Amino acid sequence: MLIQTVALKDVKFYALHGYYPEEQLTGNHFLVSIEVTFNHSGDTENLLHTVNYEVLNTIMREEMANTQKMLETVVKKMLDRVLESYPFLLSIEVGIKKMHPPMPGEINHSFVQLHYTAE
């Protein structure tokens, strides 16, 4: 059995997600990744037999534009939408890096991720 992976990695966004009101005013840069796996159909020239990463990008853009307090909420909404669009997936991994979160110390990024595995 062949397992195929389709992914978008570290797609850059500027968004207003954040728990504190000032974060929702000033915003921050985020890097979003979605990776999915599924059984390879053998038909490599038919978009209906794969995951269209343009759909993944649309899901990312729409959810990043919808301000939330918690990145956990954003990640869960993205994962749910990917699974709804492609119910045949074996696994989905969605992660968001918040670049240089506003707290003491030199922090490159914070990170929230969810992983789904089909039963």
Secondary structure as GFF3:
##gff-version 3
##sequence-region A 1 119
A	DSSP	beta_strand	3	15	.	.	.	ID=ss1
A	DSSP	alpha_helix	21	26	.	.	.	ID=ss2
A	DSSP	beta_strand	28	39	.	.	.	ID=ss3
A	DSSP	three_ten_helix	47	49	.	.	.	ID=ss4
A	DSSP	alpha_helix	53	65	.	.	.	ID=ss5
A	DSSP	alpha_helix	71	85	.	.	.	ID=ss6
A	DSSP	beta_strand	91	99	.	.	.	ID=ss7
A	DSSP	beta_strand	109	117	.	.	.	ID=ss8
###
